[in-house]
Amino acid sequence: MKKFLENYSGVLVTLVVFAAMLMPVLVGAADEGPGFNASGGSLNSNSTNLNSSAGGTQILTNPLKGKTVCGLVTGLLEAAMIIGIPIAILFVVWAGFKFVLAQGNPTKIGDAQKNFLNVVIGIAIFVGASLIGSVIINTVRALGVQGISSC
């Protein structure tokens, strides 16, 4: 068992993180619009208050850009690109510094080449995933599948 955990600890951690990221999707929280009450009843049809207090009313607003799961996924992918591109540039710069700091040492140059290759592969996977997602969405739209128009 100990050897199994040593060999597959990275895979287990990845699965746990992936499961934690999917938990909100699995729970299936839905926006039922104004007038929906979580206890099963409905509020007054002319009221959008979800909670009233002594000094006024509080209104619950959706802080997300998208109102559908597709809109949420699209927003998350856009955020990942906005955050990921500067990080990728920093890794390219770091790989360049490793080449400079190698100062002709063959082992350090080999490490710098390996680092640069890994950075290029990571960027290709990052950008390729975004392109594949766009191609799939556009293909499904072109086929006329219902419900994909929100993407």
ZICOR-V829402 format. One record per pair of residues at least 24 apart in sequence whose C-alpha atoms are under 10 Angstrom apart, sorted by the first residue. I is the first residue (numbers start at 1). GAP is how many residues later the second one is. D is the distance in Angstrom with one decimal. If there is no record, write none. Layout:
I,GAP,D / I,GAP,D
This chain:
25,44,8.3 / 28,41,9.8 / 30,37,9.5 / 30,38,9.0 / 30,39,9.7 / 31,31,8.7 / 31,36,8.1 / 31,37,9.1 / 34,25,9.7 / 34,26,9.4 / 66,84,8.7 / 66,85,9.1 / 67,83,8.9 / 68,82,7.4 / 68,83,8.7 / 69,81,9.1 / 69,82,9.0 / 70,77,9.5 / 70,78,7.8 / 70,79,9.3 / 70,80,6.7 / 70,81,5.5 / 71,79,6.7 / 71,80,5.9 / 72,79,9.3 / 73,78,8.8 / 74,59,9.5 / 74,60,9.8 / 74,76,9.9 / 74,77,7.0 / 75,76,9.9 / 77,52,9.7 / 77,53,7.6 / 77,56,9.5 / 78,52,9.1 / 80,46,9.3 / 80,50,9.8 / 81,45,8.3 / 81,46,8.4 / 81,49,8.5 / 84,39,8.9 / 84,42,8.1 / 84,43,9.7 / 85,38,8.4 / 85,41,9.0 / 85,42,9.2 / 87,36,10.0 / 88,31,7.3 / 88,32,8.8 / 88,34,8.2 / 88,35,6.6 / 88,38,9.4 / 89,30,9.3 / 89,34,9.3 / 90,29,10.0 / 91,24,8.8 / 91,25,8.2 / 91,27,9.7 / 91,28,6.6 / 91,29,9.4 / 91,32,9.8 / 92,24,6.8 / 92,25,9.7 / 92,26,9.9 / 92,27,6.6 / 92,28,8.1 / 92,31,9.7 / 94,25,9.8 / 95,24,8.0
